[in-house]
Amino acid sequence: MASNATALVAGSLDLAPALPQDTTNGVTALGTLDAPEFPEYLTNNPLPDGRPWGLRSAEGTNQYKDRPTSGVTRRYEFTVKRGKKAPDGYLRDVLLVNDQYPGPTIEANWGDMIEVKVNNQITGPEEGTAMHWHGLLQNETPWYDGTPSVHQCPIAPGKSFTYRFKADLYGTSWWHSHYSAQYAGGLHGAMIIHGPSHVPYDRDLGPVFINDWDHREYFDIVKDVMSTEGNNFPPTIIIPQSDNNLINGKGNFNCSSIRDTDPTPCTNNAGLAKFRFRSGRTHRLRLINSGSEGLQRFSIDEHTMTVIANDFVPVVPYDTKVVTLGIGQRTDVIVRGTGRPRRAYWMRSLMPKDTVCAQTKNPLALAVVLYEDADRNAKPNTVAWPAEPGVDPCDNDDLSKTVPVFPIRPNPNPEVTQVIDVEARRNETNHFNWFMNGQTFRANFNNPLLLLAHQGNTSYPDNPEWNVYNFRSNKTMRFIINNKGAAAHPMHIHGHNMYILAVGKGEWDGRITNPNNPQRRDVQQMPGFGYMVFQIDADNPGVWPFHCHIAWHVSQGLYINIMEPNRSRICEQERPDDIKQMEIPSIMAQTCVDWDEYSKNNVVDQIDSGLRLAKEKA
């Protein structure tokens, strides 16, 4: 498939970038040959039995019940501002943390505490913000999960807020804004939490972000998404097409395709991301789909990858030529250096264009793998792996392949089963929305649900738009999600790893894949006109969002809240409400005071659900 990316590189003699790193990505080395490699673990901390986590192992330790406590705190400070960057050569406003896109990488050992002070200095216009630490369970710290209207009030402009939480799982993940479509505008970065490894490797090359990229401001996109215009159903205006596809925040764009009426500075051959491989060595890549809308299919020409983890769950290794990642998903792979020392190879990530899982003008992202003696600007002449026949490009790998290393058997007889139908239609005001069991979600920034529940308010009959499912004292909950439409959805849960029992087209027939040890992860791709069946254990009191991770679908309300008031216990007697007994830090109330004061004097133009957009006007 010809694309913007292939057309540009075909005409160039080498791959010397036309723009400096500061112009494309700011003060980060990510995407360059100067990017750091990562150690097996951090060593400026106690090392019981030679490792920060002692004798715990991927194969022999249940990481949900037996976690280390290192006594070490890893501290970071994030200053959020708007700035001009050109990740693909098209200069635009980007939301930056510490003048970096993508943002800084958080690194810790399993069992460490992570502390992040966030300074909201967004202007032009001002906006609130809040950071979500994707995939971490937030056991005993649910208020720091970072979802505005659920766990906290937004951080008001000019204010600061400090998150403090435990690295309670290990592997690869990312942090991102959950206040709005802000993460589509640049507010995201990697999290690497070192833990036990069940597969040896020589070099850890760190995060590999793959994401669609828009040249328009996310606010303008959401205005279209929430539009009442268009005569078709759904109107084409509510299915925005991304402008490009990036790897580690870098890509090329054909500037001649810009409209004559667009005066934005644009530079061809801005520069591609590069990685250095070594012949005969094994390389760990931490793949992250941080996009807004498009599923990604990742590959490296002439190289087979070994999958070792999906999300925060180590899996029994299996080989593949292509890794499929829905938005929010992560996959760790080991790649053996089978190339010759002077060779260069294309790294690719392809969005299946014009499908139910990707809408884009330029589907192919390219990066370069250079072996040890290859020139740093060498241009590969390799070709992509042929497409596999009979494979739906919008599906994750079959559940029979993705077997967790540590086996856990979910309760075959859950105490409650909740069926949820997902559908799309226009509401009474002719706006297009997604509905879960007939209800679309809308946030209330000034009244976070967790804080209300802490005060004893766990019933919301007058606020059905908050979409709260209160499971009270039930220990195990099974969910059957029926997708009534054509669009595929990457469904993400907070506070848990889901047991993925079944995924498929049509209606679920009751069969479970790997019932004694099903795949566990925090994001699962749900097919169009199909189903997804998952189960969780009630072992983490809090209010936990479950939503589609397509930014525009959350804007349109594809979201529920799972209230888990009580921790699962063996005893059957009446249990106290654990949320009421939480010692929630006073800073949570102060953040709401600050937000209330700000919103009294500034109109918050909340045109969508609130979790993916709210623009303030002075």
Secondary structure, DSSP 8 states (H G I E B T S, - for coil): ---HHHHHHHT-SS---SS-HHHHTBS--TTSTT---B-SS--SS--GGGSTTTT--TTT--TTT-------EEEEEEEEEEEEE-TTSB-EEEEEETTBSSEEEEEEETT-EEEEEEEE---SS---B-EEETT---TT-GGGS--BTTTB--B-TT-EEEEEEE--S-EEEEEEE-SSGGGGGT-EEEEEEE---SS--SEEEEEEEEEEE-SS-HHHHHHHHT----SSSS-GGGS--BSEEEETTB----GGGS-TT----B-S----EEEE--TT-EEEEEEEE--SS--EEEEETTB-EEEEEETTEEEEEEEES-EEE-TT-EEEEEEE--S-TT-EEEEEEE--TTBTTB-BS--EEEEEEE-TTS-TT-----------TT--TTS-S-TTT--BSS-----SS-SEEEEEEEEEEE-TTS-EEEEETTB-----TTS-HHHHHHTT----TT-GGG-EEE-TT-SEEEEEEEE-SS--EEEEESSS-EEEEEEEESS--S--SSTTS-EEESEEEE-TTEEEEEEEES-S-EEEEEEE--HHHHHTT-EEEEEE-S---S--S----TTTT----THHHHHHHHHHHHHHHSEEE--S-SSS--EEE-
